[in-house]
Amino acid sequence: MIKRNISWEIVLAGIAFIGIAIYLLANIPSDSSSTYAVSDSEKNLRTAPTPPSMPSAIVIDLQNLKSLKNLDQLRNIKDLEKLKEVEFEIKNLDKFIQQHAQNEINEESLEVELQQLEQELQKVNQNDFNVKLQDQKLYINQKYDVDESQWTEVSSGVFVYQDSFSAEDLQSVDFSIEFGNLNIVGNGSSNSKVVLRATGDIDDPAVITKQLNILKNSTNSEGKFEVTTVNGSSISEMINLEATLSVPQNIALLAKTSGGHITASQLKKSQKLNTSGGHITLSDIDGTTNAKTGGGHITANRVFGDITMSTGGGHIKMDQTGGNLNVKTGGGHIDIQDAEGSITAKTSGGNISSAIKSAQDQLRFSTSAGNISLSLPKDIDADLDISGTSVNLEDGFNFNGTKNRGSITGTLNSGGLPIVINCGYGNVNISTNN
């Protein structure tokens, strides 16, 4: 289970990030709103429902931490207000790294570190946790001592409903809640679990039982889990609801919430995610992905495959992506970095920024009113069709064609890949990323 090529640098960085993230999430005020900015010039953004203090399941891929440029930057975290209350020794991280970076990891020392992490998480968030390292991924799950399939009060004003089931024969899962936040985590086993957590000014779990319908149904290959309110119920105004679904990575997933945020990670087949107004956050996903929100932002890291994303008015930000990408927003900005493959990106009223690592099929960018900034490999073979109020192509390219103030047509190097950019009212700038 434990791989010897994992360095102490990676493990310690992973543990530090977990401690930092959970501390910061645990201290978000209950009435705070979540916003996301693509550019410094955009200060007033749309808000969406408040995310929960911490999801019931978290997966951190330690391999991705190898890309950290300078771990010393973590020491700046100590300047955050009240961070000294966290007993985890983040401020000494650099000393740990210097001491252990050259040592091989061993099972006994790793177990000690993971046990320490469990203890520190419990101090910060006042819950029990199960921490496991498997296949260079750190799995963290809250542990609830509750009976299956019934609401239980785990602390004052906090109620949990838990349902575990086998997904060994399932090919797809349909998961929906009428309100609240969704957290979806893929796992490496055939086991699945649904955890509902409700917080609010309620004294008796029977109140939730009477006002929330929980429908469970499964056939030989399809599973369904649905949470709805009883007709005439005001329970959505009385509680904050968070649902966490842990399922096998290679299962087809349909997930929906009518108003909350969606967070998904470690999924590898097909996933269709829909929220009426919340934000969507994706990480470490492959296969076919369709993410849609009525007005929130979409953030995606390390998402590959056939990808379709749309928001009615929020921003879209992607980093480390590849495959066939199609994104659209009704009025926000689009930022796509470290991209490979084919891209179609459109916004009705925002800026577009993209850095292309390698491209296939086509690159198409369009905005009705905004600027477009594109960074390309110097040796790319492409056919250019560019238009805007003002258009600029960096001199470093091997270009053959026609340049005007508001348009550029011609080829880069030998030509071939279609690159089509259109700014109704805005400027276009194309530069090299070499």
N, C-alpha and C positions, 0 to 999 in steps of 0.2 A: 504493500500500500504506500509506503513512504519511499520516495525516490531520493537517492543519494546526491543527485546533482542539484538539489535545491540549496542555494546558499543561505547563510544566516542573514545576509543583506536583504534577500527577498522576504524571508519569513518575518523578520523584525519589522520591515516596512509594512508588510501586510497587516500585522498585528497592530502597529501604530495607527494605520489608517482606520482600522475597525474601531479602535478606542476613540479616536478623534470624531469619527462620523457619528457614532452612537451618542457620544456626549453632546455634540451640537444638536442632533435631532431631538434628544431628550429635553433640551432646553428651549425648544421653539414654543413661544407663547401660544395658547390655544386659540387666540383670536387673530393670529398673524395670517397674512396671505402670502401666496407663493407667486413670485414673478421671476421672469427670466429675460435678460437683455442680450441682444446680439451685438449691438454696437454701443459705444459710450454716448453717442448722440441721442440714443433712444432712452429716455429717462422714465417716462410714464407709460407703463405697459398694462395690459389687461391682467386682471387677477382671476384666480380660480380657487376652488375649495381648498381648505387647509389640509396639508398632508398629515398623516398620523405621526406620533412621536417616534415610532420605530416599527417597522414591519416585523412580523413574526418569524420571517425567514430571510436570511441574507447569504449570498454567495460571493466570495471574492476570489477572482482568478489571480493567483500569485504570479503566474508567468507574465501577465501584462505589466506588473510592476517593474520588470526589467528595463522598461523604456524610460524610467525616471532619469532625468538628466543630472539632477543634483539633489541628493537626499538631505543635504544641509538646509535646504529650504524649509524642511519640516520644523526646524527650530524656531522659525518665525511664528509658528502656531502658538508658542508660549505667551505671545503678546495678547492673545484673545482674552477678553474679559472673563474672569472667574475660572479660567482653565486650571488654575492651581488646585481647584476642588477635585479634579480628577487625579486619583492616586497613581495612575499608570505613569511610569517614568518616561514620558515623551521627551522631556528636555534633555535626557541623557542618551537619546537614541544614537547620536553620532559616536559616543563612547562604546556603546554596545557593538556597533558596526565595526569600528576599528579593532575591537577585541576579538570578534568572532568571524570576520569576513574571510579569513584564510582557513578556518576550521571546517571539517566535514560535519554535516549534521548527523546526529544519532537519534535513535528512537526514544531513548530515555530522556534526553534533554528536550526533545521536541514535546513530549508528553507533559513535561513540567511547564513549558511555555504555554501550551494550550490550556492546562488546568488553571494557570495564573490568569489567562485571558477570561476564562469562565468566571472566575472570582471577581475580576475587575468589572466585567459587564454587569454582574449582579449588583455591585455597589452603585454603579452609575444609574442603572435603569430599574433597580429593585425587582428583578425577576430572575428566575433560574434559566440557565442556558445550556445547550448542548453544543459543543464545539468539536468539529471533526475535520481533519485534513485528509483529502483523498484526491489522487490524480492532480496534484498541484493546485487544488482549489480548497479554500477555507469555507466550510459550511457552518453557519451559526443559526440555531433555532431556539426560540423561546420554548421552555417546557412548562406546560400547564397541568397541574394535578386535578383534572376534572373528569367527570363521567362522559362517555361518548354520547353524542347526539342529544344533549340537553344543555340549556343555559345554566352556567354556574358563576357565582360571584367570586372572583379571585382576589380582589381587593376592593376597597371602598369606591363604589361608582364604576368599577371595571368588571365586565361580564364577558365570559368566553363560551363559545359553542365549538366543539371539535368533533370531526367525523373522519375516521381513517378507513381507507378501502383499498383493495387491490385493483391495479389497472393493468394487470398482466395480459388480459384478453381484450382490452379496450384499444381501439384505433383512434378515437376522437373523444374530446370532452367539450361540452357546451356549458359555460359557467357565466352566470349573470346575477347582478344585484340591482335592485331598484334605485338605491342611493348608496353613497359611500365610496371609499377607495378600494382599488383592487391591487394586490401584490401577487405576482405569479413567478414561481421559481421552478425551473426544470431540475430534476435530480437524476442520478445515475442508476436508480433501481426501478422496480416495478410497483413500488408502493406509492400511494397518494394520500394526501391529507388536506382537508379543508378546515381552516380555523377562522371563525368569525369573532371579532372583538368589538364590543360596544362600550362606549364610555358616555356618561351623562349623569344627570341628577335623578337617578332612579334607585329605589331601595330594594325592590323585589324583582328577581329575574323572571317571575311569572308575568310581569308587565310586558316584557319583550316577547315571551312565548306566545302571549295572546294576540300581539299586534304584528308579529312577523310570521309570514308563511315561508317554510323551508321545504322545497320540493326536491326530492332525490329520485332519480330514475335511471336505470341502465339496461341496455340490451346486451347482446353478445359482443358487440363491437363499439357501441356508443354509450357514453355516460352524460348525464345532465344533472346540473345542480343550480337551482334558482331560488333567489331570496326576494320576496315581494312583501308589500305591506297589505294588511287586511283593509278592505274597503272602509273608508271613513277614518282610518287611523291617522294619528298625528305623530307617530313614533319617529319619523324622520326629523321632526323638529325637537325631539327630546334627547336623541343620542347621536353621537358620531360613530359611524360604522366603518370598520376596516375588515376586508376579507383577504385571507392569504391562501393561495392554492399551490400546493407542491405536487407536481406531476412528473412522470418520466419525460426526459428530454425529447424523445422521438415519438411524440403523440400530437395529432392534429388538435389545435385548440381554437375555440371561439369564445371570446371573453368580452363582456359588456357591462358598463355601469351608466346609469342615466345622468350622473352629475359629478362623479368624483374623479380622482386621478387614477392612472394605471401605470404600474411599474412591472416590467417583465425582464427576465434574464435567463440565460442558460437553456434556451429553446432551440431545437434543431430540425423541426419538420415544417409545419405550416401553422401560422398563427394569425388570427384575425382579431384585432383589438379595436374597441369602439367606446368612446365616451362622449356624452352630449356637450360637456363643457370643460372638462378637466385637462390637466397636462398628461402627456404620455412620455415615459422614460424607458428606453430600451438599452440593453447591453448584452454582449456575447450571444448573439442570435444568428442563426443560419437557416436556410430554406426559403420558404415563401412567406413574406410578412406583409400584412395590410394593416396599417394603423390610421385611425381616423378620429379626430376630435372636432366638436362643433366650434370651439373657439380658443382652446388652450394651446400651449407650446408643445413641440415635439423635440425631444433630445435623444440622440442615438449614438452609441459608441460600440464599435466592433460588431456591426450588423452587416451580414453578407447574404447574397442570393438575389431572388426576385423581390424587390422592395417597392411598396406603394405607400406613400404617406400624404395625408391631407389634413389641413386645419382651416376652419372658417375664417380665422383672423389672427392666429398666433404665429410665432416664429418657429422655424425649423433649423435645428443645428445638428450636424452629423460629423463624426470624426472616425477615421479608419473604417471605411465602408467599401464594398466591392460587389459587382454583379450588375444587375439591371435595375437602375434606380429611377423612380418617377415620383417627384414631390411637388406639392402645390399648396399655396396658402392664399387666402382671400385678401390679406392685407399686411402680412408680416414680412420679416427679413428671412433670407435663406443663407445658411452658412454650411458649406460642405468641404471638409478638409481631408487630406490624405486619402483620396478617392481613386478607385480603380473600376474600370468597366464602362458601362453606358449610363448617361445621365440625361434626364429631362426634368428641368426645374422651372416653375412658373409662379410668379406672385403678381397680384393685381396692383400692389402699391408699396413695395418695399425694395430694399437692396439685395443683391445676390453676390456672394463671395465664395469662390471655390478654388481649391488647389488640387490639381490632377496629378496623380502619381503615374498612372498609365490608363489608356482609354481603349474602348472597343465599341464598334457599331456606330455610336453617335454621341455628340454633346450638344444639348439644346438648352438655352437659357433665355427667359423672357420676363420682362417686367413692364407694366404699363407706365409707372412713374417711379423711377429709382435708378441707382447706379449699379453697374455690374463690373466686378473685378475678377479676372480669371488668371490663374497661374498654370502654365503648361510646361512639360519637358521640352527642352530646346530641340531635341531630335525627333519630335513628333511629326508624323506624316499626315497632313490634314488639308481639307478644303475649307476655306473661310468664307462665311457670309455674315457680315457684321454690320449692324446699323444702330444709330443712336444720335443724340444731340451732338455729342463730340466723341470721337473714337480714336484710341491710341493703341498702337502695336509697338512693343519694345523693339529696339534696333537689333537685339541679339539674335532674333530669329532669321533663318534663311527663307525669306519671303519673296514670292514672285507674283505680282498682281497689281491691283489699283488701290491706292489710298486716297480717300477724300476726308474732309472734316467730319462728315456724318456717316461714312460707310467705308468698309474695306471688303474687297473680294479678291480671291487669289488662293495660292497654295503655300503651305509650309513644307519645306523639303520636297519630297516626292509627291505630296498630296495623297488623298484617299479618304481619311476619316472626316465625315461631315461635322463641322462646328458651326452652329447657327446661333447667333445672339441678336436679340432685338430689345432695344430700349425705346419705349414710346416717348418718354421725356426723361432723359438721363444720359449719363456718360458711361463709356465702356473703356476699360483699361486691361490690356492683355500683356502679361509679363512672363519671363522664364523663371522656372523654379530650380534651375541647375546651380 
